Amino acid sequence: MIMNQFLKIKRNSGFLLLLFLGITFNNCSPSIAFYDQYAFTQATSLKVDLQNLVQESPTVSFVEAKADIEKINVELKKAYEYSKGRSKNTLSTDQYLILLSDNHLYKTFLKTWNLQGKLSPVGADEISNKIGQLMDQIIQLESGKRKQTH
């Protein structure tokens, strides 16, 4: 009888140990996506492209830059879709959504450039810096993620 009680406890403790380890390892899994070289490259390229576009606005009319604007808008949408498709990547995806928002600086910049034809160099510098800061947040978030071990 005592031996049966001991065996039940021993079986239950094995189950409890497995349950504990399962919960522990599950909680150790990252709550944010792993580092992704492609996402990092996309973000750094977009930063340069966006800032170059803004820096063109004092010397090139909106109409003349229309092809560049469309190209960058497509690249921005691709980056958003890639980010959205990654598991546990909400923070980066939300940053891209800010850029894609009609109320954000980038879309407001495009509307103003379209209406005015060209922007002042001072205004372009300010907008370029702000867009650069937002892109830096995306870049830093990606570069700070853990690298997946194989």
Buried (B, 14 or more C-beta within 10 A) or exposed (E): EEEEEEEEEEEEEEEEEEEEEEEEEEEEEEEBBBBBEEBBEBBBEBBEBBBEBBBBBBEBBBEEBEEBBEEBBEBBEEBBEBBBEBEEBBBBBEBBBBBBEEEBBBBEBBEBBBEEEBBEEEBBBBBBEBBBEBBEBBBEBBEEBEEEEE
